[in-house]
Amino acid sequence: MFFPKAMTEVELVVPAKDLLAVTKVLSGHGVFQQTDSTIPLAAGAKGGATNWQETAASYASLERRIQVILQTLGIDEGQPPASDFDAMADLGKIGPAIDQIEQEVKQTSDQLNNERKRIEQLEGTLNQLEPVSDVDLDIASLRNSRYLYSILGLIPAANVERLQTSLARVPNIFLTLRSDPQKLVVFLAGTRANSDVLERAARSAYLNPLTLPEEYSGKPAEIIRSIRSTIENSRRKIEEAQQNLARLAETRGEQLRDLAWRAHASRVLSDAILRYGQLRHTYVITGWVPVVDLDHLVERLKHASGEIIIESIPTTRSGHNSNVPVALLTNKYLKPFQMLVNTYARPQYGELDPTLLFAFTFPFLYGAMFGDLGQGLVLLVLGLLIHNKVIMKGMSGLGLLIAYCGASAAIFGALYGSVFGFEGEHFEKTFGFPFHPLWLSPINKTNILQVLILAIDIGIVMLLAGFLLGIFNHFRSRNWGHLVFGHNGILGLLFYLSFLGLLGSVKLPIVPRIATAIGSLPLPFPILALIFALGIMFSEALMNLMEGHRPVIEAHGVGGFIMYLVQAFMDLFETVISQLSNTLSYVRVGAFAVAHGGLSLAIFNLAGDTPNIGFWITVIIGNIFIIGFEGLIVGIQTMRLHYYEFLGKFFTGGGMRFEPLRITPSKDEG
């Protein structure tokens, strides 16, 4: 749970006669991630590289064609068949079957698409004709005139003067056939010799000309009746084509699903075989398997091939293992937190997986900032409904996260004594019985400073935990230089503690309690802070010296050494600012707790003192606003505190995802 699954590297030597059976076992359990064999696939041998490339390409092409047919017919892929297959699909047999179905579907589909395009074009023509339906003019005569160039169309009323000004020196006829406050139906005519001038002027005035297909002629009203009749006929043809496609889907559905599955499975297997290495009569397969699944997989492989040779190479979690795929331990109740971690970065193979830690800290900080018993219970119920896909099905992956945060907010609401914004005397006055906080109320003036200081203390605890986890990760990866002298290693932790000790020695009421406790220790914190600060300045040189890297300091001459000192000082300055800002960032936990109560008070000020209908409507709308808007803002702030302040102290990420060979796709996290 704290680390990714332990992995082992395997190498298989498989006789050619057992190739398909072994590949089916490897792809059928979702526990084997294939890697490219270092032994090239022999091109000259039977079933060599060229043949498998052609086979894989043929299956991929066939699968794409079947997918297009399924989409055209509106058929879902369904579940894989219960019965397994003994061999790859025979291209010579299923190819002709697909050709026949494809031809039937294509003929009907093309007819359907053509009729739809025809209707779209005719409806566009109708939209142009309807404004001039009462014009008593044969449109075809305008189109066929030998000497006259004319335009019939719509023009914005405000552009008429511009058009007339543009054509002031060109002989033309301009008639308004129908007036309208916005658009005018106009007729513009001139000689063919001036057609270019007339057309440019019409375009500049945004005159939308009427375009009519060649087959239509007569007056606009007659053409409109003819077009509407054609549209109705096309709609009947569309309905017939849709019925034909529905019949094809009903009669061919099961066959297509079976063909799709066989083509997909054959394509996956042939792609896998293409990555094998090949000796004279055997194939070499390499990959990764989780240790927990190795014995079962070996048993199945030996059952599939009595002559198979299996060699496994265990991989330790220590050291650098960037090439080892990371298979996370999945738990349906922790999936939302795993999603948050993976959004930041996937853990490396030997690195601590912070998912379980997130499961405690994320709801805790959210609830502390959004503490309200009633609003928290609303979020809890809302999250469960989303998780079970009763509402907002597209957000089902976030349902449990919302529910967890809502439960935490409800607990803190009981500690704060807040129910839908009602607190203390206001609650007792409205409902007739008291509801006292189990701990303290953040909006009480005497508690505000205490809440803010406590928030910083929480941040200090989380940052110290981050330092310790970072040291632990460096130790596991044998990264000794960063372990001792890194900014997030032992030196960085000691500098941060000395920084807190200096802060705690200041006798002010705003100093965090943890800093005060550290400052009370009988230690020379100013001297320690100076020593550790010098260590931070020259941490790069100290790491190079410890790890044996040369040169220890990259500085050429006096100028280079001075530049190195400037960079070292800026490194120290950046570390001090980072540690200070990271610590103070957690003050927002208390600030949001106070602001949450203040926003509730603002809503009650708008609602008034009398609990009438208007009062309750205002309270309900206000609570909806708080749950929706402030709930989202608090979630973003909680994520920010984890990503920028907490995770950076110990979590590197950058692991390679475990992607096992599968015939059937999986939605599970790997």
N, C-alpha and C positions, 0 to 999 in steps of 0.2 A: 504493500500500500504506500510505503514511503519512497520506494524506488521502482523504476520500470522493471518489467519481467527480465529475469536472467536469460541470456541468449547463448546459444552454442552454434558454432559454424559446422556445417556438414558437407561432406563430399561423397557422392554416390557414383559407382561404376556399374552401369546397367547393360545387360546384353541387348542387342538390337531387337531380338524377338519379344522382349518384355517392355519395350519402350513405351507403348501406349498405356499398358496396365500401370506401370510405375508413375507415369505422368498424371493419370487419372487419380491416383492416390494422393499425389502431391498437391493437386489442385482441388481436391474434394473436401478438405478439412480446414482450410484457412489458417494453417499454422506454419507454412513454409514460404519464406521470401526468397525468390530466386535471384542469383547474381550471375553475371556473365562469366562463363568458364574461360579460363586462360588458354585452354586448348581450342584452336579454331575448328569450326565444323568443316569436315573434309568435303571439298567441292567435287572431287572426282568420284567419291564413293556413292553407292546406291542410297538414295534418300539424302544426298548431301545438301550443302548450303543453298545452291541454286534451286533445287527442287522444292525445298521447304519454304524458300522465299516466295516462289510462285504459288505454292499451295496456300500459304498464309494470306497472300494478296487475294487469291480467288475466294477464300472463305470470307475475308473482310468485305469484298465487293458484294458477295451474295448476302451477307448480313445487312449491309446498307440498303440493298434493294428491298429486302423483306421489311425492314423498318419503315421505308417509304410507303409500302403497300399497307402496312398496319395503320400508319397515321392517316392515310387517305380514307381507309374504311372505318376509322374511329375505333379500332380494336386495341385493347390494352394487352400488354405482353403476358399477363397472368403469371402464375407460379410455374417453376420448372416441373416437368413431369415426374411422377413418382418413380417410374421405372428408369434405370440407368441405361446407357448404350454401350455396346461392346466394341464399336469401332467408330472412326470418324465418318462423318456424313459422306456419302458417295456423290461427288459433284456431277457425275454422269447421270445419276438418277434424279436428284432433287433440282438440278439446273433446269431441265425441261418443264418440270412441274411449276417452278417459279415463273418461267417464261410464259406459260399458258395463263396463270392467274394474273400476272402483270399485264398481259395484253388485254384481258377482260376488264380489269380495273382501269387501265389507261384509257381505253376507248370511252367508257362511261364518264370517267373523270374529266377528260378533255372536253366532252360535250357539255358537261356541267359548267366548267370554267368558261367556255366560249359563250354560253348563254348568259352567264353572270356578267361578263365583260360587255356583251351586247346591251343588256339592260342598263348597265352603268353609263354607257355612251348615250343611249336613248334618253335616259333621265336627264343627262346633262343638256341634251338638245331641247328637251321639254322646258327646262328651267330658263333657257334663252327665249323660247317661243311664247311662253305664257304671258309675259308682259306685253307682247305685240299681237295677242290673239285677236284683237278687234280691228287690226289694220286690214283694210280692204285692198290688198296688193298681192299679185302673183310673184312670189319670191324667186321662182325659177327664171322669170324674165329678167330680173336684176343680174342673175349669175351668168346668163347667156348673152348679155348685150355686147355687141361688137365694138361700139364706139364710146359707150358710157361706162364709167367706173363708179360704183355706188357702194355705200356702207349703210346697213340698217342695224341699229343696236341701241344699247343703253349708255347714257353718259350722266355723270353727276351734274346736278343743276348748277353748281358753283363753277363748273369748268366750261360752260357753254361760251362765255365771253372770251376765254382764252383761245378756244378753238376758232371762233370767228375772227379774232385778231390775227391768228397765225395764217388764216386763209384769205386775208383782206385783199391781197394782190393776185389771188388765183381764182379764175372763174369757177364758181361752184353753186350748187343748189343745197340749201340747208333748211329742212322742214322739221318742225316739232309735231310728231304724230300723236303723242299723248303726254300730257303734263303730269308731273308728280313732284311733291315737295323735295324729294331726295334724288330720284332718278327720272330722267326724261327718255322717252322713246323717240329717237331722231332718225332722219333720213338725210344722208350726205351724198351728193353726186357731183361728178365732174368728168372731164374728158379722160380717156385712157392715157393720153400723153402726160397728164399730171397725177397719175395714180400713185407714184412714189411720194409726192408732196402731200397728197391727201392722206395716205396711210400713216406717214410720220406725224402729221398734225393730229390725227385721230388717236394715235398711241400716246402722244404727249398729253392729251386732254383726258386720257383714261376712258376713251370710248370703247366699250366692249361690243365688238361686232358679232352679229348672229352668223354662226356657221351651221350649215345644213348638209347632211349626206346627199350624195348625188341622186340617190333613188327617190328622194322626196321632192315633190313639186306641188304648186298650187298656193292657195291662201293659207296664212298661218293657222286658222281655225281648222281647216281641212287636214293639214299636216299633223296637227296635235291629235285629232281623232285617229288618224292612221297610226301614229306612233304608239298611242295608248293601247290600240288593238294588238300591235306587234309585241309590246311589253307583256300583255296578258298571255299571249301565246308562248313567249319565252319562259314565263313563270310556270306554265303547265309542263313545259319540257324539263325545267329544273326539278320540278316535283317528281316527274317520272324517273329522271336520272338518280335522284336521291333514293327513291324506292329501289332502283336496281342495285345501287351500292349497298343499301341495307340488306338486300337479299344475298348479295355476294358475301357480306360480313357474316351473315348467319350460316351460310352453307360452307364457307371457306375458313371461318374463324379458327376452329380447332386445328385444322391442317396447317394454317399459317403459324399459329403459336408453336406447334411441334417443329415446323421447319425452322422457325426463328431460333428456338432453343438449340437444335442440332447444329445450325450454322454458327451460332455464338460459341457453343462449347468446342466445336472443331477449330474455330478461329483462335480461341484462347490456348488450346493445346498445341496447335501448330506454331503459334507465336512463342510459346514456352520452349518447344523443341528447337526452334531456330536459335535459341540462346545457349543450347547445350554445346559441349565440346564433343568431338567424335574421333575415336581411334578406329582401328580397322574393322572390328566387329562389335564394338561397344560404344556407349555414350557416357560422357562425364557430366555430372550435374552438381552444381555447388549452390549453397544458399545458407540461410539462417533459420533456426527453429527455436522457439522458447523452450528452455530446459524442462519445464513442467509438461510439455507436450511431446518430448522427444521419444520416450519409451513407447507410447502408443503409436506414433508415426512409424517407428522402426518395425514394430510388430506388423503393421499393415503392409509396409514395403516388402518385408520378407515373405508375407503371404502372397503378394502379387508376383514376386520373382524369387525363385529359390537360389538363383546364382548371383544375386545382387551383392555388391561389396559396399559397406557403409562405414565411413570414418567420421567421427565427431571430434571437434576441437573446442573444449570449453573456453569461455571468455570471462575473465575476471572483471569486476566492476571498477577496479583500481586503474589508475593511469589514464592516458588519453585514448578514447575509443570512439572517435568521430565517425568511423566507418561502420559501427555497429548500429543496426536499426533499433528504434525505441518502440517497444510494445508496452503501452500503459495498462495498468490493472484497472479495468473498467468496473464501475459500480453505478447502477442506475440512479441511486440517490446522490451520488457525487458528480454526476455528469455535468451539471451546470458550472460547478467550480473547475472541473477539468477543462471545460470550454473556455473559461476566463483565463486559465493559465496558458492554454495553447494559443489563445489570441495574442498573448504577450510573446511566448516562445515555447517550443517543445523542449522538454528536459533532455539533456545529453544522457548517454547510456549509464554512466556511473554517478550521475548527479541526483541530488535529492529532488523528488517530485513534490512541489508545494501544494498539491491539490487538497490534501487532508487539512493542512494548515489554513488554507483559504476557507475551508468549510466552517472554521471557527471564527477567524478574524473578520471575514467579509460581512456576515450577518451581524456580528457584534458591533462593528463600527457603524453599519447602516442603522441598526436599532438605536444606538446611542445618539445619532443625529436626528432620527425621525421617531422619537419616542412618543407614542400615543396608543393607548389600549384599543380604542375603537377603530381608528384608521389602520392600525396594524392588523387587526382581525379582518378588516375589509381586504387588505392586500393578501392576507393568508388565503381567504376564500377565493379571491380573484385568481391567485396563482394556481390553486388546485384546479379551478375550472379551466384555465388555460392549459395546464399540464395534461388534463384528461380530454382536451380538444373539444370541450363543450362550447367555448367561445374562442375567438382569435386563434384559429388553428395554426396559422403561419408562425405564431410565436410559442408553440408548444415546448420548444427546447428551453425557453426561459421561465416556464411555469413554476418549476420547483424552486428556482432561485428567488422569484418573487414571493413564493410562499414562505421560504426560509426567512427572508428579510422581513416579511410581514409578521411572522411569529416573534422575531427578535424585537421588532418595533413595539409589539403588544406587551412584551415583558418589560421593556424599558418604560412603556407608557404607565404600567402599574407602579414601577419604581418612581416615576415622575409625578404620578397622580393626575394623569391627563386622559380624558375620554372624549374623543371628537372635539378637542379643544376646550372642553369644560374642565375647570380646575378649582379646587378649594371652595371658597364661599360661593363662587358663581355656580358650581355644581350643586351644592346643597340648596341654594336658593331656587334653582330651576327644578330639581328632581325631589327635593324634600328629605334627602338623607345624605350624610357626609361621605366623601371619598377622599381619604387622605393619602398622600404619597408614601410608599413604603420606604423611600430613601430621602429624596429632596426634589424640590421643584426648580428647574433651571431658570424660570422667569422671575423667581423671587430675588429681589435686589440684593439681599444678603448672601445669595448663593452663586451669583453670576461669576464673580472672581474665582470662587472655589471650583466651579465647573470648568472654567477655562484652564486653570492650573492642572486640574485632574486630567484634562484632555492631553496636555503636553506630557504629563507623566505616562499616560497610555502610549503616546508616541515614543517616548524614551525606551519603554519596555520593548516595544516592537522593534525599534532600531537596534537595541542591544541583542535581541534574539536574532535579528538579521545578520549582525556581525558574527555571532557564534555559529550560525548555520553556514555562513561564508567560509569561516575557518575550517569547519567540518568538511565542506566540499573540497576545499584546497587540499586538505589532508588526504582525502580519499583519492583524489586525482594525482597525488604525489607532486603537486605544484608547490615546491618548497619555497621558492622565492616569493611568490604572492602570499603564501601562508604566513610567512614571518614579516615581510616588509610591504605587503600590498596595502592599498588604501582601505580595503575591506578585510584585511588580515589582522594579525595580532597587533602590529604597529598601529594600524588605523583604529582598532578598538581601544588601545591604551591612550592614544591621543584624544579620542572622544571622551573617555572617562576622565582624563585630566581636564579637558574642556568643561565637563560637567562639574568637576570639583572646583574649578575657578568660579563658575557661575554660582555654585552653592555657597561659596564663601561670602557672596554679596548679600547683606542683610536687607532684603526687600521683600514685601509681601507677595510679589508676582513670581518669585523664584519657585520652580517645581520642587516638590517634596523629595523626589529621588536625588536631584542635584544637591539639595540641602543635606541629605543624608550622606552623600559621597563627600561633600565639602567638609563635613564634620570629622572625617577621618584624619588622624594625625600624620598627614603626608605633605611633603613640600610641593604642592600642586604647581606653583609657578615654575619651579625648576624642572619638574617632570614634563610640564607642557612644553617648555623650551627644548628639552632633549628630544621629545617625541616629534616636535615640529621640525627640528633639524633632520630627524630620520625620515619624515614625510618628504622634505625638500630633496633629499638625496636617495629616495627610495629606489629609483631606477638603477643608480650606480650600485646600491647595496644588493639588489636582486641580481644584477649581472655578476657581481663579485661572488655571491653565494652559488650561483648556477654555473660559474666558470665561463661566462661569456666574455669575449674580448672584442673591442676595447671596453673597459669598465665605464669610462666616460668618453663620449664622442665630442671632443673639443680640440680644435687645431689652433694652436697659438694662443696669445693673450686675448685676442678678440673673441675667439671661439669659446674660451673658458668663461669670459664675462657673459656671453650670450647664454651659455649653459646655466650660469647662476641666475640670470633673469628668468629663464624658463622654469628653473627649480623653484624660485620664489613664487612665480605665478601658479605653479602646481600646488604649493602650500596654500596660497591665498584661495584658490578654487576649492580646495578641500575644506578649509575653514568655513567658507560661504556655504558649501554644500551641506556640511553637517549642521550648521546653524539653521539653514532654510528647511532642511528635512525635519528637524526637531520642531520648529515653529509651525510647520505645515499642519501638524496635528491639532493645533489650536482650533482649526475649523470644525473639529468634532464637537467641541463645546460651543463654538459660535453658532453652528447650525442647530444645536439643541436649544439654545436661547432664542435664535431667530424663529424656530418652529413655533415655540410658544408665543412669541411676539406677533407672528402672522395670525395665529388663532385669535389673539386679543383684538387685532385690527378688524377681523371679520365680525366679532361680537360688538364692536363699536359701531359698525355699519348696521348690524341687526337691531340695535337698541336694547332697552332694558325690559320691555314688555314681551313675554313669550306668546305673541299672537301668530297668525298665519304668516305674515310677512317676516317675522323673526325667524321662524323655522325654515322658510324658503331660503332666506339669506344664509342661514347656518348650513343647510344641506348643500347649496351651490358652493359655498366657501370650502366645505370639506372635500367636495369633489375636485375643486381646483387644487387644494393642498395635496390630495392623494395623487393626482395626475401630474401636476407641474413640479411641486417641490419633491415628490417621491422620485421623479426622474432625475432632478438636479442632485439629490442626495446620492442616488445610485452612481452618477458620474463622478462625484467627489470621492466616494468610497473606492471606486475603481482607480482613480488618480492616486490616492494615497498608497494603494497596493503596487501600482505599476511604477511610479516615479520615486517613492520614498522607501518602500519596503523591499520589493523584489530585487532592486538593483544592488542591494547589499550582499546577496548570496546566490542569486540565480543568474546563470549565464545563458542557458538555452542553446538552441541551434542544433538539436538532435535530429536525426534522420527518421522519418516516419516508417513504421513497420507496415509494409504493404504486401500481405501474403498473396500467393498465387491462388486465385479463385475462379471457378467456372461461373458461379452465381455471385453477383455483386452483393456487398454487405454494407449496411449503413452504420455498423458499429465502429467505434473509435479503435484504431489499432496502434 
